[in-house]
Amino acid sequence: MVLKIAQITDTHLFADRTTAMRGLVTWDSFGDVVAEVKAWNPDILLLTGDLTHRGEPQAYQHLIERIAPLNRPTYYIPGNHDDVDILNQEFKNSPFLADKVFQDKGWQVLLLDSTLATAQSGEGYLSEAQLKALEQSLIASSEPTVVVLHHHPVPMGIDWLDTIGVQNYQAFLDCLTRFPQVKLVLFGHVHLEFDEPYQGIQFCGSPSTCKQVLRDGASEEEAYPGFRGLRLFEDGTYQTEVIRSHPRQSL
Ligand SMILES: [Fe+2]
């Protein structure tokens, strides 16, 4: 038995579906990625923030319309571009689940809110309450665990990007590394694929469904919109892959 999770992140939708972000129409590229998600056939969707660019209610409605054909239980967290109150209001009904902790097929998934209301440039922070909730969940269950948040909690090696990650990431890492059941940390925000181990935990950043951040020397493929697929096996092992769509616009 395997649990298949699709992480969809940084959709940056607008109320006007024709609006482009850095030259790419986000509604269109999201549609292309949703087609790939459908083909991959996940059991669950995880939406990891920056779901809209400006927090408009209509933009959340557009997202609902796009994922409706997938018809899968959908968990979510906000990013720095979201309006948390509007997001929670718009995602009240099925297929959305407001739970930030869930267990399935022998795994535990913990979702954290890393947004900071007073952020100046989109940086993140894990409040005492979020860190306490994380610790309590890890004390309560020793099932293999995936921790999910919007902002990156480890440096990406890109100067400007590393100023807007989780500001108190060391407190987060100090907590995680006390619990050997933590296998994987998933995040968005960085708009690029990242896959690195740290003290036995795999840290995975995932591409946006729209525009990517490109490192020097990045391939053409790395500019494409995409999502991350995660297979969690009952024996506590996992596999993960990034799947990209071929854009209809030139990037
Ligand atoms: Fe973003």
Residues whose N, C-alpha, C, O or C-beta is under 5 A from the ligand:
A	BS01	LIG	D10 D50 H189
